[in-house]
Amino acid sequence: MRRILAAATAVVLVLAGAACSDDKTPEATGGTKVSVGVIPIIDVAPIYLGKKKGFFAKRGIELSLTSEQGGAPIVEGVLGGKYQFGFSNVTSLMAAQSGGAPLKAVASGVASNGRAGRDFSAIVVTDGSPIRSARDLAGKRIAVNTLKNLGDTTVRQSVRRAGGDAGNLRFQAMPFPDMPGALQAGKVDAAWVVEPALSAVLTQGGQILASNFVDTAPDLTVALYFTSQGTMAAKPKLVTDFTEAIKESMRYAAGHPEEVRDVVGTYTQINDTVRIAMILPSWPEDINRRSLERVALLGERDGIFTKAPTLDQLLP
C-alpha cells in the first residue's frame, strides 16, 4: 500500500503535463493511444472483443492491452501513469481507495453468474483429495493470484459458510495459469481459480469444492474498469469515450458467447476442450453496490483494509 500511495503522489506530476494536452486531438496513427492494464482471464474478454470489433476505434481510441498477474499492480500502473485505465477486482480498488489513492471506477467489469457449482470462479482440489468441503481447508495450502485480496476474502467466506476455521488458511500467491499444474504436482492443496484455469483443472479431473463468489454475495460485482481522478479531470472526453466503448463491448460479449470463447484463446493459452467447457460469467452494465458493501465488510473483518473504504468516492 505504501508503494500505491507513493505512486499516487507521483501521478500528480504526470497528469500536470497531461492536462496541458488536448484529449480531443488524435495521435498521428489516427487515434488517441490508450494503454489498459488487464489480467489474462475470461473476465476481460469483452475488452478484447471490443477492440476487435472496432468499438474503441470508432471513438478515436487506439487501444493497447497489457497483462498483469492481479489487480494490485494494475492499480499501481494507473496511479503511476503506466496505464490510462485498468481492470481490477473490487478488493484491490477498495484497498487503494481506503489508503487515499485517487481512483475512480468508470464501468462494471464482470460479475458472478450466481450459480453455485457452475460459476466461473471456484475453489478446486484434485480428484481423490482428502479435502471434501471448504470446512477442511483449515491449515491447508491454497493458491490465490495475489495475497490479501479478493481471493482471501471470498475463500474465507466459503470456509465460514461450511463451518470451518477461516482464520487458519495458508495462502500462496501464483498466476492463475500456473495453478492447474501446481495443483496436479501437489505444490498446493487447493486453489482459487477463475476461467479458463477453472476448466483446465476440471478437464484434468479436478473437483469443485465451493463457489466462493456465490458464497460471498448474490450476483457479486467482481471487478471494475477504472482510472485516476487526475485523468478524469484532465481528459473527460477520453473517459466518456472509453466508458461508452467498454459498455458496448460488454453488451456484445453478453450476446455472443461463442465469440467470447474464441477471443479468450487470443490472449491466453487454452485448448479446444477448455474453450468449449468454460463457464461464462455475467457482464452486466450496472454495478451491484450491495454486493460491494458485503465485500467491504468482509475485508474489514479479515484485516485487508486499513480503514473502511468509501464507496461513494470510488463508484461512478
Salt bridges, closest charged atoms under 4 A:
GLU68 OE2 - LYS82 NZ 3.17
GLU76 OE2 - ARG3 NH2 3.41
ASP189 OD1 - ARG141 NH2 3.11
ASP215 OD1 - ARG161 NH1 3.80
ASP241 OD2 - LYS237 NZ 2.67
GLU244 OE1 - ARG59 NE 3.51
GLU248 OE2 - LYS58 NZ 3.06
GLU248 OE1 - ARG59 NH1 2.83
GLU258 OE2 - ARG261 NE 3.62
GLU259 OE1 - LYS53 NZ 3.22
ASP262 OD1 - ARG275 NH1 3.19
ASP272 OD1 - ARG275 NE 3.79
GLU285 OE2 - ARG251 NH1 2.91
GLU293 OE2 - ARG289 NE 3.28
ASP302 OD1 - ARG160 NH2 2.42
ASP312 OD1 - ARG289 NH2 2.89
